């Protein structure tokens, strides 16, 4: 699920990743997408990838793997 909102001065994007039970929302103070350097959806995906890697590493460390 993905929801994007843009008003003059800021942009918001939200994504839900049901397979991981994670929802992420980001709001930035720009209404000009190219100022971000990459699509906001990609930023959200990168955040979720990092969270998944981090929680997987924590779980592995806790289980003695």
C-alpha positions as CSV (number, residue, x, y, z in Angstrom):
1,X,0.0,0.0,0.0
2,X,1.3,3.4,-0.9
3,X,-0.1,6.9,-0.2
4,X,1.5,10.1,-1.5
5,X,0.4,13.6,-0.6
6,X,2.0,16.9,-1.8
7,X,1.1,20.4,-0.8
8,X,3.0,23.6,-1.5
9,X,6.1,23.5,0.7
10,X,6.2,19.8,1.7
11,X,5.7,16.2,0.4
12,X,4.6,13.2,2.4
13,X,4.7,9.5,1.4
14,X,3.6,6.4,3.3
15,X,4.1,2.8,2.5
16,X,2.8,-0.4,4.2
17,X,4.7,-3.6,3.8
18,X,2.3,-6.3,5.1
19,X,4.7,-9.2,4.6
20,X,6.9,-7.6,7.2
21,X,4.2,-5.8,9.3
22,X,5.9,-2.5,8.9
23,X,4.5,0.9,7.9
24,X,6.8,3.9,7.2
25,X,5.9,7.5,6.6
26,X,8.2,10.3,5.6
27,X,7.5,14.1,5.4
28,X,10.0,16.5,3.9
29,X,10.0,20.2,3.6
30,X,9.9,20.6,-0.1
31,X,7.3,20.4,-2.8
32,X,10.0,20.0,-5.5
33,X,10.6,16.2,-5.9
34,X,13.9,16.6,-7.7
35,X,15.4,18.5,-4.7
36,X,15.4,15.1,-2.9
37,X,17.9,13.5,-5.3
38,X,15.7,10.3,-5.5
39,X,12.0,9.5,-5.4
40,X,10.5,9.6,-1.9
41,X,9.2,6.0,-2.5
42,X,12.8,4.8,-2.9
43,X,13.7,6.5,0.4
44,X,10.9,4.6,2.1
45,X,12.0,1.3,0.6
46,X,15.6,1.9,1.7
47,X,14.4,2.7,5.3
48,X,12.4,-0.6,5.4
49,X,15.3,-2.6,3.9
50,X,17.6,-1.2,6.7
51,X,15.0,-2.0,9.4
52,X,14.6,-5.5,8.1
53,X,18.4,-6.1,8.0
54,X,18.8,-4.7,11.5
55,X,16.1,-6.7,13.0
56,X,17.3,-9.9,11.2
57,X,20.8,-9.3,12.6
58,X,19.5,-8.7,16.1
59,X,17.4,-11.9,15.9
60,X,20.3,-13.9,14.7
61,X,22.6,-12.5,17.4
62,X,20.0,-13.3,20.1
63,X,19.6,-16.9,18.9
64,X,23.3,-17.7,18.9
65,X,23.5,-18.1,15.1
